[in-house]
Amino acid sequence: MNVDQHLKVAQWHIEQARLHATSQHACGCPANEHYQKIIDEVEAGTKIEEELVCSTEG
């Protein structure tokens, strides 16, 4: 994906989070291994480094 496409996906995720936070909706989506790694890094305050190879497989 190019930068513009990454930003559009991020915008979609942010809007989904906002909608989830302001409604009774509970998506129940399990975090896959890749997303859990991201969540863990953000919660730990780890500096976000640029990924040179995009992977959703972990």
C-alpha positions as CSV (number, residue, x, y, z in Angstrom):
1,M,0.0,0.0,0.0
2,N,1.1,3.5,-0.6
3,V,1.0,6.3,2.1
4,D,-2.4,7.6,1.0
5,Q,-3.9,4.1,1.3
6,H,-2.3,3.5,4.8
7,L,-3.8,6.8,5.9
8,K,-7.3,5.8,4.6
9,V,-7.1,2.5,6.4
10,A,-6.0,4.3,9.6
11,Q,-8.8,6.8,9.2
12,W,-11.3,3.9,8.9
13,H,-9.9,2.3,12.1
14,I,-10.1,5.5,14.0
15,E,-13.7,6.1,13.0
16,Q,-14.6,2.5,14.0
17,A,-13.0,3.0,17.4
18,R,-14.9,6.3,17.8
19,L,-18.2,4.7,16.9
20,H,-17.6,1.7,19.2
21,A,-16.8,4.1,22.1
22,T,-20.0,6.1,21.6
23,S,-22.5,3.2,21.3
24,Q,-23.6,0.0,22.8
25,H,-21.8,-1.8,20.0
26,A,-19.4,-4.6,21.0
27,C,-17.8,-6.0,17.9
28,G,-16.0,-8.9,19.7
29,C,-13.3,-8.9,17.0
30,P,-10.4,-10.9,18.3
31,A,-7.0,-9.2,17.9
32,N,-4.9,-11.2,15.5
33,E,-1.2,-11.8,16.3
34,H,-0.1,-8.8,14.3
35,Y,-2.5,-6.4,15.9
36,Q,-1.8,-7.8,19.4
37,K,1.9,-7.0,18.8
38,I,1.0,-3.5,17.9
39,I,-1.3,-3.1,20.9
40,D,1.5,-4.4,23.2
41,E,4.1,-2.0,21.7
42,V,1.8,1.0,22.1
43,E,0.8,0.1,25.6
44,A,4.5,-0.4,26.6
45,G,5.3,3.1,25.2
46,T,7.7,1.5,22.7
47,K,8.9,3.9,20.0
48,I,7.1,3.1,16.8
49,E,9.5,2.2,14.1
50,E,8.8,2.3,10.3
51,E,8.0,-1.1,8.9
52,L,9.8,-1.6,5.6
53,V,7.8,-4.8,4.8
54,C,4.1,-4.7,5.6
55,S,2.7,-7.9,7.1
56,T,-0.6,-8.9,8.7
57,E,0.7,-12.4,9.3
58,G,2.6,-11.5,12.5
